[in-house]
Amino acid sequence: MTEIDCSMIENAINEYSLIDECQCYKTHKNLIGIRINCKKPIMQVFDKHEKMFYIDHEGNIIEGVSCAIYLPVASGFIDRSMAGKDLLKIATFLQENRFWNEQIEQIYFTPKGEAVLIPRVGNHTIEIGKAENIDEKLHKLKEFYTKGLNKIGWNKYNKLNIEFDGQIIGTKR
């Protein structure tokens, strides 16, 4: 037991980006205890170089995950500096809102850094522009879904643009 270095074990485990915190300790019964808290991924991301990583609820990048985690996917013109900014805003909103978390399956970022949402239901894309005021934009869209698309049909529009305040711009098929 005297030869076991708990600090070395903690440091080795903490090197993995999925680990939030690791505590290693010795017990009075000559046992080694290891307590590990993992980060919780909230979005899978493919950056502009097609490298895959996840982000957690604080915008931390998580790499080296070898198992499948079913989360919304972000792709397109993404660089790692977006992890704590626009990606985090959208991922956090989706995570906290059950309807939108179930509705949105992919986020695509254009070369201008504007977000396009790909829903599970309907054959259209949702252009939201920058990630600012995402809650207001998607609240407005949800009303349009319930009061408009339920009556005229979910496949009438190719694109819905909700970037601008107070309006939804639909592009017909």
N, C-alpha and C positions, 0 to 999 in steps of 0.2 A: 504493500500500500504506500510505503514511503517513496517509492520510485515513480508512482503515477502522478503526473503533473496535470491537474485539472485545468489550469490556465491554458496549457497547450491544446488540450482537447477542445475547450471553448473556442479558442482562436481558429482551430482547424475547421470546426463546424460553422462558425460565423463567416467563413470565406464564401459560402454559398449564398447567392443573392436571394434565394427563397427564404432564408432564415432571418427572422426579425431579431430574435434574442436567444441565446443559449446559456444555460447555467449548468455547470458541472460541479459536483460536490461529493465528498466522502461521508459515509454514515458511521455511526458508532458501532455498527455491526459489520464493519469491514466490507461494505458494499459501495459501489460507485453509482451515483444518481446523475442522470442527465435530463434536464428539462428544456424542451425546445418549443419556442413559439415561432410559427411560420407566418410570413406575410400572406395576405389574401389577395390574389390577383382579381382585378375587376374588368380588365380588357386585354385582349390579345392584339398585338400590333405587328404589322409588317411594314418596315420603314422603306424609304425610297431606294434602298439597296437590297430590298427583299430579305433583310435579316429579321428574324422573328424574336420578339420579346413580349413580356407582359408588363402591365403597370398595376400598382396597388392603389389603395384609396388615398395615399399621400403623394402619388405621382412618381414613386420610386420605380426604377427599372428592375425587372426580375428576368434573369437569363438562365439558361441551362435547365429548363424544366423539360423532362423527357416524357411525361405522361400527357394525355389529352385532357384539356380543361375547356369545357364548353362555355364560352363567353362571347359577347359581341366582338366583332373583328374590326380593326381599323387598318386601312391600307392607303396607298397612294403616295403623295409627295410629303412624307413625314420624316422629320429628323428627330433625333433623341431629345433635343431641347424642348420639343412640344410635349413631352411626357408630363411635366408638372404644370402645363398651361392648358391649351385648348383640349388636348386629349383627356386630361383630368376633369375639366369642367363637364364635358359630354359624358364621360364614363361615370362620374359621380351622379349626375342627373339620372342617367339610365338606371343605375344601381338602386337609387332611392325611390324611383317611380315605377311601380309594378306594371302599369299599362305599357309604358314606353320600353321598359326592359324586355317585355315579352314581344313587343311590336318590332323593334329595331334589331336587325341581325348584322348590319355592317355599316361602317362609317368610312367614306372615301374622302380624302383631302386632295383638292385641286392644286395645281402649281402656285396659285395665289394664296393658298392656305385657307380656303373656304371649304366648309364641310358639306357633304352630300350624304344623306341618310338613305339606306336601302331597307325598306320595311319587309316583314314576312308576309303581310297581307296586302294585296293590291299589286298591280303591275306598273308602279310609278316610282320615281325617285323624289326625294325631298331636299331641296336646296335651302340650307339654313344660313349660308354665309359664314361670318365669324361666329365663334361660340358664345359671344355675349348675349345675355338675355334669353338663353335657351329655354328657360322655364316658361317665359311669356310666349315665345314663338310656338312652342309645342302645345301649350294650352289652347292657343288660337287654332292650331291645326286639329286638335282633338275635337273641338267644337265643330269644325268644318267636316270632320269625319262623321260625327253623329248626326248633324243637322243637314249635311249636304250629300256626301258620298253615299250614305245609306239610302238616299232617295233617288239619286241619279245614276248610281253604279260606281263600283270601285275601279273599273278599268276605262273610264272615260278620259282620264288624263295620263299623259306620259310623264310630266314633271309638275311638281308643286313647289313654288318658290315662296318661302315664308320669311325671307331675309328682312323685309321692310316692315316697319310698324304699321299695324292696323289693316294689313291687306295680305291676301293670298293670291298669287298669280299662278293660274293653271294653264299648262300647255296641252291642248287636246291632241289626241292620237291622230 
